[in-house]
Amino acid sequence: MSESNNIWMQLGTRCHMLVHNPQTNVWEVWTSTNSRSGDSSKWLGTYLELHSDGRCIQHIRSETEVSAIVIRGATQCH
């Protein structure tokens, strides 16, 4: 069994920024954003949040809306 998983993005999607949080071991793959500097928790835009347990969550942050959609739940290792 493979120890890695793939996250697929629509063809033509640009990856604007890749951010790693070492405290939580979570990766953020930003596909659109209004900034590329400073604290990513203050950026507006869309990103995929990738967890080491296989979970993938899409986040959308605007000035008026914050939403999250679970793309893939956590996978259990055997």
CYANA upper distance limits for C-alpha pairs under 8 A (distance plus 0.5 A):
  5 ASN  CA     54 GLY  CA      7.91
  9 MET  CA     13 THR  CA      7.04
 13 THR  CA     31 THR  CA      7.30
 14 ARG  CA     31 THR  CA      6.26
 14 ARG  CA     32 SER  CA      8.26
 15 CYS  CA     29 VAL  CA      7.26
 15 CYS  CA     30 TRP  CA      6.41
 15 CYS  CA     31 THR  CA      5.32
 15 CYS  CA     32 SER  CA      8.02
 16 HIS  CA     29 VAL  CA      8.27
 16 HIS  CA     30 TRP  CA      5.98
 16 HIS  CA     31 THR  CA      5.91
 16 HIS  CA     32 SER  CA      6.63
 16 HIS  CA     33 THR  CA      7.68
 16 HIS  CA     36 ARG  CA      8.48
 17 MET  CA     28 GLU  CA      8.45
 17 MET  CA     29 VAL  CA      6.66
 17 MET  CA     30 TRP  CA      5.54
 17 MET  CA     31 THR  CA      7.76
 17 MET  CA     36 ARG  CA      7.47
 18 LEU  CA     27 TRP  CA      7.60
 18 LEU  CA     28 GLU  CA      6.26
 18 LEU  CA     29 VAL  CA      5.33
 18 LEU  CA     30 TRP  CA      6.68
 19 VAL  CA     27 TRP  CA      6.20
 19 VAL  CA     28 GLU  CA      5.51
 19 VAL  CA     29 VAL  CA      7.15
 19 VAL  CA     30 TRP  CA      8.44
 19 VAL  CA     40 SER  CA      8.26
 20 HIS  CA     25 ASN  CA      7.38
 20 HIS  CA     26 VAL  CA      6.43
 20 HIS  CA     27 TRP  CA      5.03
 20 HIS  CA     28 GLU  CA      6.84
 21 ASN  CA     25 ASN  CA      5.97
 21 ASN  CA     26 VAL  CA      5.91
 21 ASN  CA     27 TRP  CA      6.92
 22 PRO  CA     26 VAL  CA      7.64
 25 ASN  CA     51 HIS  CA      7.44
 25 ASN  CA     52 SER  CA      7.38
 26 VAL  CA     49 GLU  CA      7.19
 26 VAL  CA     50 LEU  CA      6.19
 26 VAL  CA     51 HIS  CA      5.51
 26 VAL  CA     52 SER  CA      7.45
 27 TRP  CA     48 LEU  CA      8.49
 27 TRP  CA     49 GLU  CA      6.23
 27 TRP  CA     50 LEU  CA      5.50
 27 TRP  CA     51 HIS  CA      7.19
 28 GLU  CA     47 TYR  CA      6.65
 28 GLU  CA     48 LEU  CA      6.08
 28 GLU  CA     49 GLU  CA      5.15
 28 GLU  CA     50 LEU  CA      6.80
 29 VAL  CA     47 TYR  CA      5.76
 29 VAL  CA     48 LEU  CA      5.54
 29 VAL  CA     49 GLU  CA      7.04
 29 VAL  CA     50 LEU  CA      8.27
 30 TRP  CA     45 GLY  CA      8.11
 30 TRP  CA     46 THR  CA      6.50
 30 TRP  CA     47 TYR  CA      4.60
 30 TRP  CA     48 LEU  CA      6.98
 31 THR  CA     45 GLY  CA      8.19
 31 THR  CA     46 THR  CA      6.26
 31 THR  CA     47 TYR  CA      6.05
 31 THR  CA     48 LEU  CA      8.36
 32 SER  CA     45 GLY  CA      5.64
 32 SER  CA     46 THR  CA      5.74
 32 SER  CA     47 TYR  CA      7.51
 33 THR  CA     43 TRP  CA      7.03
 33 THR  CA     44 LEU  CA      6.08
 33 THR  CA     45 GLY  CA      4.73
 33 THR  CA     46 THR  CA      7.01
 34 ASN  CA     43 TRP  CA      6.88
 34 ASN  CA     44 LEU  CA      6.20
 34 ASN  CA     45 GLY  CA      6.93
 35 SER  CA     43 TRP  CA      6.55
 35 SER  CA     44 LEU  CA      8.05
 36 ARG  CA     40 SER  CA      8.30
 39 ASP  CA     43 TRP  CA      7.81
 43 TRP  CA     61 ARG  CA      8.21
 44 LEU  CA     60 ILE  CA      8.23
 44 LEU  CA     61 ARG  CA      5.51
 44 LEU  CA     62 SER  CA      5.77
 44 LEU  CA     63 GLU  CA      7.70
 45 GLY  CA     60 ILE  CA      6.32
 45 GLY  CA     61 ARG  CA      5.67
 45 GLY  CA     62 SER  CA      6.76
 46 THR  CA     58 GLN  CA      7.76
 46 THR  CA     59 HIS  CA      6.13
 46 THR  CA     60 ILE  CA      5.01
 46 THR  CA     61 ARG  CA      6.84
 47 TYR  CA     58 GLN  CA      6.34
 47 TYR  CA     59 HIS  CA      5.90
 47 TYR  CA     60 ILE  CA      7.25
 48 LEU  CA     56 CYS  CA      7.06
 48 LEU  CA     57 ILE  CA      6.12
 48 LEU  CA     58 GLN  CA      4.98
 48 LEU  CA     59 HIS  CA      6.73
 49 GLU  CA     56 CYS  CA      6.08
 49 GLU  CA     57 ILE  CA      5.58
 49 GLU  CA     58 GLN  CA      6.73
 49 GLU  CA     59 HIS  CA      7.81
 50 LEU  CA     54 GLY  CA      7.57
 50 LEU  CA     55 ARG  CA      6.58
 50 LEU  CA     56 CYS  CA      5.34
 50 LEU  CA     57 ILE  CA      7.33
 51 HIS  CA     55 ARG  CA      5.66
 51 HIS  CA     56 CYS  CA      6.94
 53 ASP  CA     74 ALA  CA      5.82
 53 ASP  CA     75 THR  CA      6.47
 53 ASP  CA     76 GLN  CA      7.87
 54 GLY  CA     72 ARG  CA      7.84
 54 GLY  CA     73 GLY  CA      7.34
 54 GLY  CA     74 ALA  CA      5.36
 54 GLY  CA     75 THR  CA      5.90
 55 ARG  CA     70 VAL  CA      8.28
 55 ARG  CA     71 ILE  CA      8.18
 55 ARG  CA     72 ARG  CA      5.84
 55 ARG  CA     73 GLY  CA      5.16
 55 ARG  CA     74 ALA  CA      4.83
 55 ARG  CA     75 THR  CA      7.59
 56 CYS  CA     70 VAL  CA      6.72
 56 CYS  CA     71 ILE  CA      5.88
 56 CYS  CA     72 ARG  CA      5.53
 56 CYS  CA     73 GLY  CA      7.12
 56 CYS  CA     74 ALA  CA      8.39
 57 ILE  CA     68 ALA  CA      6.98
 57 ILE  CA     69 ILE  CA      6.10
 57 ILE  CA     70 VAL  CA      4.94
 57 ILE  CA     71 ILE  CA      5.87
 57 ILE  CA     72 ARG  CA      7.46
 58 GLN  CA     68 ALA  CA      6.03
 58 GLN  CA     69 ILE  CA      5.66
 58 GLN  CA     70 VAL  CA      6.87
 58 GLN  CA     71 ILE  CA      7.11
 59 HIS  CA     66 VAL  CA      7.93
 59 HIS  CA     67 SER  CA      6.28
 59 HIS  CA     68 ALA  CA      4.97
 59 HIS  CA     69 ILE  CA      7.12
 60 ILE  CA     65 GLU  CA      8.14
 60 ILE  CA     66 VAL  CA      6.24
 60 ILE  CA     67 SER  CA      5.79
 60 ILE  CA     68 ALA  CA      6.91
 61 ARG  CA     65 GLU  CA      6.45
 61 ARG  CA     66 VAL  CA      5.09
 61 ARG  CA     67 SER  CA      7.16
 62 SER  CA     66 VAL  CA      6.79
